[in-house]
Structures are given as structure tokens and as C-alpha cells.
């Protein structure tokens, strides 16, 4: 559906659009991981029972039953880059 309305626009010779950088290869990324410990008994047997509210994760110690939360530092949601 071309009616010639925009045919007389001047060519502005703008540079091509920049493309987003490709994400780096996961093998090139290094993050520090510290295994969480139960603040009550010190056990590392603390599985996550709720991670729907990132960067907060909720844990329950399998040894003593104490519940606590951990917060991930430098959290960046995937849709914000």
C-alpha cells in the first residue's frame, strides 16, 4: 500500500543501528558461591523451600528444622540488562 506519501523524504545517511552485544559465554563468567549455613546449628544441609521472590530464598535446615532466608547480592533480573 504505497501511495507515495513518504517517497520524497531525504536520505539522512544515518549510521546503521547498533546491535546488542551477545551475552558472554557462561564458561567465561565466574561468580563467588558461598554455601549457606543454618544460623542456629551451623549445618550446611539447608535446602531451599521457596525461591519465588528472588533475590530472597527461604531455607529450612534439615538437621534442626530452623527456617531462615538468604539474600543474593548483586542480583540482576534477566529482563533488565
PyMOL Python script that loads the backbone (N, CA, C, O; Angstrom):
from pymol import cmd

cmd.read_pdbstr("""\
ATOM      1  N   UNK A   1       0.839  -1.172   0.000  1.00  0.00           N
ATOM      2  CA  UNK A   1       0.000   0.000   0.000  1.00  0.00           C
ATOM      3  C   UNK A   1       0.890   1.243   0.000  1.00  0.00           C
ATOM      4  O   UNK A   1       1.068   1.888   1.033  1.00  0.00           O
ATOM      5  N   UNK A   2       1.421   1.556  -1.115  1.00  0.00           N
ATOM      6  CA  UNK A   2       2.296   2.708  -1.226  1.00  0.00           C
ATOM      7  C   UNK A   2       1.604   3.782  -2.051  1.00  0.00           C
ATOM      8  O   UNK A   2       1.322   3.595  -3.235  1.00  0.00           O
ATOM      9  N   UNK A   3       1.337   4.909  -1.401  1.00  0.00           N
ATOM     10  CA  UNK A   3       0.683   5.990  -2.132  1.00  0.00           C
ATOM     11  C   UNK A   3       1.640   7.129  -2.433  1.00  0.00           C
ATOM     12  O   UNK A   3       1.208   8.188  -2.889  1.00  0.00           O
ATOM     13  N   UNK A   4       2.938   6.934  -2.187  1.00  0.00           N
ATOM     14  CA  UNK A   4       3.928   7.938  -2.498  1.00  0.00           C
ATOM     15  C   UNK A   4       4.065   9.038  -1.469  1.00  0.00           C
ATOM     16  O   UNK A   4       4.816   9.990  -1.680  1.00  0.00           O
ATOM     17  N   UNK A   5       3.350   8.927  -0.353  1.00  0.00           N
ATOM     18  CA  UNK A   5       3.357   9.970   0.675  1.00  0.00           C
ATOM     19  C   UNK A   5       4.752  10.191   1.259  1.00  0.00           C
ATOM     20  O   UNK A   5       5.148  11.333   1.494  1.00  0.00           O
ATOM     21  N   UNK A   6       5.496   9.115   1.495  1.00  0.00           N
ATOM     22  CA  UNK A   6       6.811   9.235   2.124  1.00  0.00           C
ATOM     23  C   UNK A   6       7.963   9.107   1.118  1.00  0.00           C
ATOM     24  O   UNK A   6       9.122   9.035   1.527  1.00  0.00           O
ATOM     25  N   UNK A   7       7.681   9.080  -0.132  1.00  0.00           N
ATOM     26  CA  UNK A   7       8.726   8.884  -1.133  1.00  0.00           C
ATOM     27  C   UNK A   7       9.670  10.065  -1.260  1.00  0.00           C
ATOM     28  O   UNK A   7      10.787   9.893  -1.748  1.00  0.00           O
ATOM     29  N   UNK A   8       9.268  11.257  -0.843  1.00  0.00           N
ATOM     30  CA  UNK A   8      10.119  12.435  -1.039  1.00  0.00           C
ATOM     31  C   UNK A   8      10.949  12.792   0.196  1.00  0.00           C
ATOM     32  O   UNK A   8      11.479  13.900   0.276  1.00  0.00           O
ATOM     33  N   UNK A   9      11.071  11.871   1.159  1.00  0.00           N
ATOM     34  CA  UNK A   9      11.901  12.124   2.344  1.00  0.00           C
ATOM     35  C   UNK A   9      13.370  12.082   1.955  1.00  0.00           C
ATOM     36  O   UNK A   9      13.779  11.219   1.178  1.00  0.00           O
ATOM     37  N   UNK A  10      14.172  13.004   2.485  1.00  0.00           N
ATOM     38  CA  UNK A  10      15.602  12.991   2.148  1.00  0.00           C
ATOM     39  C   UNK A  10      16.316  11.826   2.824  1.00  0.00           C
ATOM     40  O   UNK A  10      15.900  11.370   3.888  1.00  0.00           O
ATOM     41  N   UNK A  11      17.383  11.351   2.207  1.00  0.00           N
ATOM     42  CA  UNK A  11      18.209  10.309   2.807  1.00  0.00           C
ATOM     43  C   UNK A  11      19.155  10.992   3.787  1.00  0.00           C
ATOM     44  O   UNK A  11      19.994  11.795   3.381  1.00  0.00           O
ATOM     45  N   UNK A  12      19.026  10.681   5.058  1.00  0.00           N
ATOM     46  CA  UNK A  12      19.824  11.344   6.090  1.00  0.00           C
ATOM     47  C   UNK A  12      21.185  10.695   6.292  1.00  0.00           C
ATOM     48  O   UNK A  12      22.007  11.222   7.041  1.00  0.00           O
ATOM     49  N   UNK A  13      21.439   9.586   5.654  1.00  0.00           N
ATOM     50  CA  UNK A  13      22.702   8.858   5.757  1.00  0.00           C
ATOM     51  C   UNK A  13      23.106   8.603   7.209  1.00  0.00           C
ATOM     52  O   UNK A  13      24.244   8.837   7.616  1.00  0.00           O
ATOM     53  N   UNK A  14      22.140   8.122   7.959  1.00  0.00           N
ATOM     54  CA  UNK A  14      22.385   7.790   9.357  1.00  0.00           C
ATOM     55  C   UNK A  14      23.147   6.475   9.434  1.00  0.00           C
ATOM     56  O   UNK A  14      22.993   5.617   8.565  1.00  0.00           O
ATOM     57  N   UNK A  15      23.975   6.310  10.476  1.00  0.00           N
ATOM     58  CA  UNK A  15      24.687   5.028  10.617  1.00  0.00           C
ATOM     59  C   UNK A  15      23.692   3.901  10.897  1.00  0.00           C
ATOM     60  O   UNK A  15      22.583   4.128  11.380  1.00  0.00           O
ATOM     61  N   UNK A  16      24.114   2.715  10.586  1.00  0.00           N
ATOM     62  CA  UNK A  16      23.261   1.544  10.820  1.00  0.00           C
ATOM     63  C   UNK A  16      22.976   1.401  12.310  1.00  0.00           C
ATOM     64  O   UNK A  16      23.755   1.853  13.150  1.00  0.00           O
ATOM     65  N   UNK A  17      21.870   0.779  12.621  1.00  0.00           N
ATOM     66  CA  UNK A  17      21.515   0.569  14.029  1.00  0.00           C
ATOM     67  C   UNK A  17      22.549  -0.327  14.699  1.00  0.00           C
ATOM     68  O   UNK A  17      23.051  -1.280  14.102  1.00  0.00           O
ATOM     69  N   UNK A  18      22.849  -0.008  15.922  1.00  0.00           N
ATOM     70  CA  UNK A  18      23.786  -0.834  16.679  1.00  0.00           C
ATOM     71  C   UNK A  18      23.070  -2.085  17.172  1.00  0.00           C
ATOM     72  O   UNK A  18      21.915  -2.047  17.596  1.00  0.00           O
ATOM     73  N   UNK A  19      23.773  -3.155  17.103  1.00  0.00           N
ATOM     74  CA  UNK A  19      23.216  -4.408  17.609  1.00  0.00           C
ATOM     75  C   UNK A  19      23.645  -4.599  19.053  1.00  0.00           C
ATOM     76  O   UNK A  19      24.725  -4.172  19.464  1.00  0.00           O
ATOM     77  N   UNK A  20      22.784  -5.242  19.804  1.00  0.00           N
ATOM     78  CA  UNK A  20      23.127  -5.543  21.193  1.00  0.00           C
ATOM     79  C   UNK A  20      24.267  -6.557  21.213  1.00  0.00           C
ATOM     80  O   UNK A  20      24.361  -7.435  20.355  1.00  0.00           O
ATOM     81  N   UNK A  21      25.123  -6.410  22.212  1.00  0.00           N
ATOM     82  CA  UNK A  21      26.216  -7.357  22.353  1.00  0.00           C
ATOM     83  C   UNK A  21      25.657  -8.714  22.725  1.00  0.00           C
ATOM     84  O   UNK A  21      24.696  -8.825  23.486  1.00  0.00           O
ATOM     85  N   UNK A  22      26.271  -9.733  22.179  1.00  0.00           N
ATOM     86  CA  UNK A  22      25.860 -11.079  22.538  1.00  0.00           C
ATOM     87  C   UNK A  22      26.283 -11.355  23.974  1.00  0.00           C
ATOM     88  O   UNK A  22      27.330 -10.882  24.414  1.00  0.00           O
ATOM     89  N   UNK A  23      25.480 -12.114  24.703  1.00  0.00           N
ATOM     90  CA  UNK A  23      25.888 -12.451  26.065  1.00  0.00           C
ATOM     91  C   UNK A  23      27.191 -13.243  26.044  1.00  0.00           C
ATOM     92  O   UNK A  23      27.447 -14.016  25.120  1.00  0.00           O
ATOM     93  N   UNK A  24      27.991 -13.044  27.052  1.00  0.00           N
ATOM     94  CA  UNK A  24      29.259 -13.769  27.100  1.00  0.00           C
ATOM     95  C   UNK A  24      29.007 -15.248  27.354  1.00  0.00           C
ATOM     96  O   UNK A  24      27.986 -15.638  27.922  1.00  0.00           O
ATOM     97  N   UNK A  25      29.927 -16.029  26.935  1.00  0.00           N
ATOM     98  CA  UNK A  25      29.834 -17.465  27.110  1.00  0.00           C
ATOM     99  C   UNK A  25      29.844 -17.790  28.606  1.00  0.00           C
ATOM    100  O   UNK A  25      30.670 -17.248  29.339  1.00  0.00           O
ATOM    101  N   UNK A  26      28.945 -18.662  29.074  1.00  0.00           N
ATOM    102  CA  UNK A  26      28.900 -18.964  30.512  1.00  0.00           C
ATOM    103  C   UNK A  26      30.229 -19.453  31.079  1.00  0.00           C
ATOM    104  O   UNK A  26      30.491 -19.256  32.265  1.00  0.00           O
ATOM    105  N   UNK A  27      31.068 -20.079  30.271  1.00  0.00           N
ATOM    106  CA  UNK A  27      32.338 -20.558  30.802  1.00  0.00           C
ATOM    107  C   UNK A  27      33.281 -19.397  31.120  1.00  0.00           C
ATOM    108  O   UNK A  27      34.267 -19.577  31.834  1.00  0.00           O
ATOM    109  N   UNK A  28      32.978 -18.199  30.589  1.00  0.00           N
ATOM    110  CA  UNK A  28      33.795 -17.025  30.870  1.00  0.00           C
ATOM    111  C   UNK A  28      33.339 -16.271  32.112  1.00  0.00           C
ATOM    112  O   UNK A  28      34.038 -15.372  32.581  1.00  0.00           O
ATOM    113  N   UNK A  29      32.189 -16.622  32.644  1.00  0.00           N
ATOM    114  CA  UNK A  29      31.652 -15.923  33.794  1.00  0.00           C
ATOM    115  C   UNK A  29      31.975 -16.685  35.078  1.00  0.00           C
ATOM    116  O   UNK A  29      31.819 -17.904  35.155  1.00  0.00           O
ATOM    117  N   UNK A  30      32.421 -15.946  36.067  1.00  0.00           N
ATOM    118  CA  UNK A  30      32.745 -16.554  37.350  1.00  0.00           C
ATOM    119  C   UNK A  30      32.028 -15.780  38.442  1.00  0.00           C
ATOM    120  O   UNK A  30      32.118 -14.554  38.504  1.00  0.00           O
ATOM    121  N   UNK A  31      31.322 -16.491  39.294  1.00  0.00           N
ATOM    122  CA  UNK A  31      30.666 -15.864  40.434  1.00  0.00           C
ATOM    123  C   UNK A  31      31.096 -16.589  41.695  1.00  0.00           C
ATOM    124  O   UNK A  31      31.370 -17.789  41.678  1.00  0.00           O
ATOM    125  N   UNK A  32      31.151 -15.862  42.762  1.00  0.00           N
ATOM    126  CA  UNK A  32      31.537 -16.459  44.042  1.00  0.00           C
ATOM    127  C   UNK A  32      30.301 -17.066  44.676  1.00  0.00           C
ATOM    128  O   UNK A  32      29.276 -16.398  44.810  1.00  0.00           O
ATOM    129  N   UNK A  33      30.390 -18.317  45.063  1.00  0.00           N
ATOM    130  CA  UNK A  33      29.276 -19.013  45.701  1.00  0.00           C
ATOM    131  C   UNK A  33      29.685 -19.383  47.118  1.00  0.00           C
ATOM    132  O   UNK A  33      30.704 -20.038  47.339  1.00  0.00           O
ATOM    133  N   UNK A  34      28.884 -18.958  48.050  1.00  0.00           N
ATOM    134  CA  UNK A  34      29.109 -19.312  49.451  1.00  0.00           C
ATOM    135  C   UNK A  34      27.926 -20.150  49.887  1.00  0.00           C
ATOM    136  O   UNK A  34      26.790 -19.678  49.904  1.00  0.00           O
ATOM    137  N   UNK A  35      28.196 -21.392  50.237  1.00  0.00           N
ATOM    138  CA  UNK A  35      27.118 -22.293  50.647  1.00  0.00           C
ATOM    139  C   UNK A  35      26.493 -21.777  51.942  1.00  0.00           C
ATOM    140  O   UNK A  35      27.204 -21.508  52.911  1.00  0.00           O
ATOM    141  N   UNK A  36      25.164 -21.637  51.964  1.00  0.00           N
ATOM    142  CA  UNK A  36      24.526 -21.124  53.175  1.00  0.00           C
ATOM    143  C   UNK A  36      24.612 -22.112  54.328  1.00  0.00           C
ATOM    144  O   UNK A  36      24.634 -23.328  54.138  1.00  0.00           O
ATOM    145  N   UNK A  37      24.660 -21.554  55.518  1.00  0.00           N
ATOM    146  CA  UNK A  37      24.687 -22.352  56.743  1.00  0.00           C
ATOM    147  C   UNK A  37      23.521 -21.944  57.615  1.00  0.00           C
ATOM    148  O   UNK A  37      23.088 -20.792  57.600  1.00  0.00           O
ATOM    149  N   UNK A  38      23.028 -22.880  58.359  1.00  0.00           N
ATOM    150  CA  UNK A  38      21.956 -22.606  59.310  1.00  0.00           C
ATOM    151  C   UNK A  38      22.500 -21.687  60.402  1.00  0.00           C
ATOM    152  O   UNK A  38      23.525 -21.995  61.010  1.00  0.00           O
ATOM    153  N   UNK A  39      21.828 -20.564  60.660  1.00  0.00           N
ATOM    154  CA  UNK A  39      22.318 -19.663  61.699  1.00  0.00           C
ATOM    155  C   UNK A  39      22.157 -20.219  63.115  1.00  0.00           C
ATOM    156  O   UNK A  39      22.760 -19.708  64.058  1.00  0.00           O
ATOM    157  N   UNK A  40      21.348 -21.261  63.258  1.00  0.00           N
ATOM    158  CA  UNK A  40      21.121 -21.828  64.590  1.00  0.00           C
ATOM    159  C   UNK A  40      22.123 -22.935  64.929  1.00  0.00           C
ATOM    160  O   UNK A  40      22.719 -22.927  66.006  1.00  0.00           O
ATOM    161  N   UNK A  41      22.309 -23.891  64.002  1.00  0.00           N
ATOM    162  CA  UNK A  41      23.181 -25.031  64.321  1.00  0.00           C
ATOM    163  C   UNK A  41      24.446 -25.091  63.467  1.00  0.00           C
ATOM    164  O   UNK A  41      25.342 -25.879  63.768  1.00  0.00           O
ATOM    165  N   UNK A  42      24.546 -24.278  62.406  1.00  0.00           N
ATOM    166  CA  UNK A  42      25.745 -24.256  61.569  1.00  0.00           C
ATOM    167  C   UNK A  42      25.779 -25.301  60.472  1.00  0.00           C
ATOM    168  O   UNK A  42      26.781 -25.408  59.765  1.00  0.00           O
ATOM    169  N   UNK A  43      24.725 -26.070  60.309  1.00  0.00           N
ATOM    170  CA  UNK A  43      24.683 -27.111  59.289  1.00  0.00           C
ATOM    171  C   UNK A  43      24.627 -26.501  57.890  1.00  0.00           C
ATOM    172  O   UNK A  43      24.070 -25.421  57.694  1.00  0.00           O
ATOM    173  N   UNK A  44      25.217 -27.216  56.910  1.00  0.00           N
ATOM    174  CA  UNK A  44      25.117 -26.776  55.517  1.00  0.00           C
ATOM    175  C   UNK A  44      24.012 -27.533  54.780  1.00  0.00           C
ATOM    176  O   UNK A  44      23.824 -27.343  53.578  1.00  0.00           O
ATOM    177  N   UNK A  45      23.295 -28.378  55.486  1.00  0.00           N
ATOM    178  CA  UNK A  45      22.193 -29.143  54.913  1.00  0.00           C
ATOM    179  C   UNK A  45      20.916 -28.299  55.017  1.00  0.00           C
ATOM    180  O   UNK A  45      20.023 -28.589  55.814  1.00  0.00           O
ATOM    181  N   UNK A  46      20.854 -27.244  54.189  1.00  0.00           N
ATOM    182  CA  UNK A  46      19.749 -26.275  54.267  1.00  0.00           C
ATOM    183  C   UNK A  46      19.118 -26.078  52.886  1.00  0.00           C
ATOM    184  O   UNK A  46      19.407 -25.090  52.210  1.00  0.00           O
ATOM    185  N   UNK A  47      18.267 -27.000  52.466  1.00  0.00           N
ATOM    186  CA  UNK A  47      17.656 -26.865  51.149  1.00  0.00           C
ATOM    187  C   UNK A  47      16.720 -25.661  51.065  1.00  0.00           C
ATOM    188  O   UNK A  47      16.157 -25.214  52.064  1.00  0.00           O
ATOM    189  N   UNK A  48      16.573 -25.154  49.848  1.00  0.00           N
ATOM    190  CA  UNK A  48      15.666 -24.036  49.587  1.00  0.00           C
ATOM    191  C   UNK A  48      14.259 -24.598  49.454  1.00  0.00           C
ATOM    192  O   UNK A  48      14.036 -25.565  48.726  1.00  0.00           O
ATOM    193  N   UNK A  49      13.304 -23.987  50.163  1.00  0.00           N
ATOM    194  CA  UNK A  49      11.921 -24.426  50.002  1.00  0.00           C
ATOM    195  C   UNK A  49      11.071 -23.397  49.282  1.00  0.00           C
ATOM    196  O   UNK A  49       9.935 -23.702  48.919  1.00  0.00           O
ATOM    197  N   UNK A  50      11.576 -22.183  49.059  1.00  0.00           N
ATOM    198  CA  UNK A  50      10.839 -21.171  48.296  1.00  0.00           C
ATOM    199  C   UNK A  50      11.837 -20.197  47.688  1.00  0.00           C
ATOM    200  O   UNK A  50      12.597 -19.544  48.403  1.00  0.00           O
ATOM    201  N   UNK A  51      11.827 -20.104  46.358  1.00  0.00           N
ATOM    202  CA  UNK A  51      12.690 -19.137  45.681  1.00  0.00           C
ATOM    203  C   UNK A  51      11.890 -18.317  44.683  1.00  0.00           C
ATOM    204  O   UNK A  51      12.429 -17.873  43.669  1.00  0.00           O
ATOM    205  N   UNK A  52      10.612 -18.114  44.962  1.00  0.00           N
ATOM    206  CA  UNK A  52       9.747 -17.361  44.063  1.00  0.00           C
ATOM    207  C   UNK A  52       9.899 -15.860  44.218  1.00  0.00           C
ATOM    208  O   UNK A  52       9.333 -15.103  43.429  1.00  0.00           O
ATOM    209  N   UNK A  53      10.641 -15.415  45.203  1.00  0.00           N
ATOM    210  CA  UNK A  53      10.761 -13.987  45.498  1.00  0.00           C
ATOM    211  C   UNK A  53      12.212 -13.527  45.373  1.00  0.00           C
ATOM    212  O   UNK A  53      12.717 -12.817  46.243  1.00  0.00           O
ATOM    213  N   UNK A  54      12.879 -13.929  44.295  1.00  0.00           N
ATOM    214  CA  UNK A  54      14.285 -13.574  44.124  1.00  0.00           C
ATOM    215  C   UNK A  54      14.486 -12.078  44.260  1.00  0.00           C
ATOM    216  O   UNK A  54      13.656 -11.315  43.765  1.00  0.00           O
ATOM    217  N   UNK A  55      15.529 -11.630  44.895  1.00  0.00           N
ATOM    218  CA  UNK A  55      16.759 -12.306  45.278  1.00  0.00           C
ATOM    219  C   UNK A  55      16.703 -12.997  46.634  1.00  0.00           C
ATOM    220  O   UNK A  55      17.739 -13.434  47.135  1.00  0.00           O
ATOM    221  N   UNK A  56      15.521 -13.111  47.244  1.00  0.00           N
ATOM    222  CA  UNK A  56      15.392 -13.751  48.558  1.00  0.00           C
ATOM    223  C   UNK A  56      15.049 -15.218  48.365  1.00  0.00           C
ATOM    224  O   UNK A  56      14.172 -15.565  47.574  1.00  0.00           O
ATOM    225  N   UNK A  57      15.747 -16.070  49.094  1.00  0.00           N
ATOM    226  CA  UNK A  57      15.454 -17.504  49.097  1.00  0.00           C
ATOM    227  C   UNK A  57      15.185 -17.923  50.536  1.00  0.00           C
ATOM    228  O   UNK A  57      15.837 -17.456  51.470  1.00  0.00           O
ATOM    229  N   UNK A  58      14.225 -18.802  50.691  1.00  0.00           N
ATOM    230  CA  UNK A  58      13.860 -19.287  52.016  1.00  0.00           C
ATOM    231  C   UNK A  58      14.376 -20.712  52.199  1.00  0.00           C
ATOM    232  O   UNK A  58      14.186 -21.566  51.334  1.00  0.00           O
ATOM    233  N   UNK A  59      15.026 -20.955  53.321  1.00  0.00           N
ATOM    234  CA  UNK A  59      15.642 -22.246  53.614  1.00  0.00           C
ATOM    235  C   UNK A  59      15.033 -22.847  54.870  1.00  0.00           C
ATOM    236  O   UNK A  59      14.513 -22.140  55.732  1.00  0.00           O
ATOM    237  N   UNK A  60      15.111 -24.176  54.951  1.00  0.00           N
ATOM    238  CA  UNK A  60      14.733 -24.885  56.179  1.00  0.00           C
ATOM    239  C   UNK A  60      15.828 -25.905  56.454  1.00  0.00           C
ATOM    240  O   UNK A  60      16.097 -26.783  55.634  1.00  0.00           O
ATOM    241  N   UNK A  61      16.449 -25.779  57.606  1.00  0.00           N
ATOM    242  CA  UNK A  61      17.535 -26.680  57.979  1.00  0.00           C
ATOM    243  C   UNK A  61      16.992 -28.099  58.132  1.00  0.00           C
ATOM    244  O   UNK A  61      16.023 -28.328  58.855  1.00  0.00           O
ATOM    245  N   UNK A  62      17.621 -29.038  57.448  1.00  0.00           N
ATOM    246  CA  UNK A  62      17.197 -30.431  57.523  1.00  0.00           C
ATOM    247  C   UNK A  62      17.618 -31.076  58.835  1.00  0.00           C
ATOM    248  O   UNK A  62      17.082 -32.122  59.202  1.00  0.00           O
ATOM    249  N   UNK A  63      18.573 -30.471  59.557  1.00  0.00           N
ATOM    250  CA  UNK A  63      19.044 -31.057  60.805  1.00  0.00           C
ATOM    251  C   UNK A  63      18.237 -30.587  62.019  1.00  0.00           C
ATOM    252  O   UNK A  63      17.812 -31.405  62.835  1.00  0.00           O
ATOM    253  N   UNK A  64      18.025 -29.265  62.141  1.00  0.00           N
ATOM    254  CA  UNK A  64      17.339 -28.767  63.339  1.00  0.00           C
ATOM    255  C   UNK A  64      15.949 -28.193  63.051  1.00  0.00           C
ATOM    256  O   UNK A  64      15.203 -27.905  63.987  1.00  0.00           O
ATOM    257  N   UNK A  65      15.581 -28.019  61.759  1.00  0.00           N
ATOM    258  CA  UNK A  65      14.257 -27.537  61.412  1.00  0.00           C
ATOM    259  C   UNK A  65      14.105 -26.019  61.422  1.00  0.00           C
ATOM    260  O   UNK A  65      13.015 -25.509  61.160  1.00  0.00           O
ATOM    261  N   UNK A  66      15.183 -25.285  61.721  1.00  0.00           N
ATOM    262  CA  UNK A  66      15.127 -23.819  61.764  1.00  0.00           C
ATOM    263  C   UNK A  66      14.917 -23.268  60.347  1.00  0.00           C
ATOM    264  O   UNK A  66      15.552 -23.732  59.400  1.00  0.00           O
ATOM    265  N   UNK A  67      14.032 -22.283  60.206  1.00  0.00           N
ATOM    266  CA  UNK A  67      13.817 -21.647  58.905  1.00  0.00           C
ATOM    267  C   UNK A  67      14.462 -20.268  58.904  1.00  0.00           C
ATOM    268  O   UNK A  67      14.459 -19.561  59.912  1.00  0.00           O
ATOM    269  N   UNK A  68      15.013 -19.901  57.758  1.00  0.00           N
ATOM    270  CA  UNK A  68      15.649 -18.599  57.614  1.00  0.00           C
ATOM    271  C   UNK A  68      15.675 -18.232  56.141  1.00  0.00           C
ATOM    272  O   UNK A  68      15.361 -19.057  55.283  1.00  0.00           O
ATOM    273  N   UNK A  69      16.047 -17.001  55.852  1.00  0.00           N
ATOM    274  CA  UNK A  69      16.128 -16.567  54.463  1.00  0.00           C
ATOM    275  C   UNK A  69      17.537 -16.112  54.136  1.00  0.00           C
ATOM    276  O   UNK A  69      18.281 -15.662  55.007  1.00  0.00           O
ATOM    277  N   UNK A  70      17.890 -16.238  52.857  1.00  0.00           N
ATOM    278  CA  UNK A  70      19.168 -15.729  52.372  1.00  0.00           C
ATOM    279  C   UNK A  70      18.861 -14.736  51.251  1.00  0.00           C
ATOM    280  O   UNK A  70      17.848 -14.859  50.563  1.00  0.00           O
ATOM    281  N   UNK A  71      19.736 -13.762  51.078  1.00  0.00           N
ATOM    282  CA  UNK A  71      19.552 -12.745  50.062  1.00  0.00           C
ATOM    283  C   UNK A  71      20.763 -12.764  49.139  1.00  0.00           C
ATOM    284  O   UNK A  71      21.903 -12.673  49.595  1.00  0.00           O
ATOM    285  N   UNK A  72      20.511 -12.882  47.852  1.00  0.00           N
ATOM    286  CA  UNK A  72      21.591 -12.915  46.867  1.00  0.00           C
ATOM    287  C   UNK A  72      22.062 -11.493  46.590  1.00  0.00           C
ATOM    288  O   UNK A  72      21.257 -10.623  46.257  1.00  0.00           O
ATOM    289  N   UNK A  73      23.357 -11.256  46.725  1.00  0.00           N
ATOM    290  CA  UNK A  73      23.925  -9.940  46.438  1.00  0.00           C
ATOM    291  C   UNK A  73      24.102  -9.768  44.940  1.00  0.00           C
ATOM    292  O   UNK A  73      24.254 -10.745  44.207  1.00  0.00           O
ATOM    293  N   UNK A  74      24.081  -8.520  44.490  1.00  0.00           N
ATOM    294  CA  UNK A  74      24.288  -8.181  43.076  1.00  0.00           C
ATOM    295  C   UNK A  74      23.283  -8.869  42.173  1.00  0.00           C
ATOM    296  O   UNK A  74      23.619  -9.255  41.054  1.00  0.00           O
ATOM    297  N   UNK A  75      22.067  -9.026  42.639  1.00  0.00           N
ATOM    298  CA  UNK A  75      21.015  -9.664  41.850  1.00  0.00           C
ATOM    299  C   UNK A  75      20.570  -8.737  40.731  1.00  0.00           C
ATOM    300  O   UNK A  75      20.285  -7.562  40.965  1.00  0.00           O
ATOM    301  N   UNK A  76      20.511  -9.268  39.508  1.00  0.00           N
ATOM    302  CA  UNK A  76      20.020  -8.521  38.352  1.00  0.00           C
ATOM    303  C   UNK A  76      19.025  -9.389  37.619  1.00  0.00           C
ATOM    304  O   UNK A  76      19.394 -10.437  37.089  1.00  0.00           O
ATOM    305  N   UNK A  77      17.780  -8.979  37.576  1.00  0.00           N
ATOM    306  CA  UNK A  77      16.804  -9.782  36.840  1.00  0.00           C
ATOM    307  C   UNK A  77      17.217  -9.914  35.378  1.00  0.00           C
ATOM    308  O   UNK A  77      17.850  -9.014  34.825  1.00  0.00           O
ATOM    309  N   UNK A  78      16.861 -11.026  34.758  1.00  0.00           N
ATOM    310  CA  UNK A  78      17.279 -11.276  33.382  1.00  0.00           C
ATOM    311  C   UNK A  78      16.702 -10.287  32.392  1.00  0.00           C
ATOM    312  O   UNK A  78      17.334 -10.015  31.372  1.00  0.00           O
ATOM    313  N   UNK A  79      15.514  -9.734  32.655  1.00  0.00           N
ATOM    314  CA  UNK A  79      14.912  -8.831  31.691  1.00  0.00           C
ATOM    315  C   UNK A  79      15.469  -7.416  31.783  1.00  0.00           C
ATOM    316  O   UNK A  79      15.070  -6.564  30.988  1.00  0.00           O
ATOM    317  N   UNK A  80      16.363  -7.129  32.709  1.00  0.00           N
ATOM    318  CA  UNK A  80      16.994  -5.806  32.833  1.00  0.00           C
ATOM    319  C   UNK A  80      18.484  -5.930  32.542  1.00  0.00           C
ATOM    320  O   UNK A  80      19.247  -6.373  33.400  1.00  0.00           O
ATOM    321  N   UNK A  81      18.898  -5.549  31.356  1.00  0.00           N
ATOM    322  CA  UNK A  81      20.324  -5.559  31.028  1.00  0.00           C
ATOM    323  C   UNK A  81      20.680  -4.331  30.251  1.00  0.00           C
ATOM    324  O   UNK A  81      21.839  -4.151  29.878  1.00  0.00           O
TER     325      UNK A  81
END
""", "prot")
cmd.dss("prot")
cmd.show_as("cartoon", "prot")
cmd.util.cbc("prot")
cmd.orient("prot")
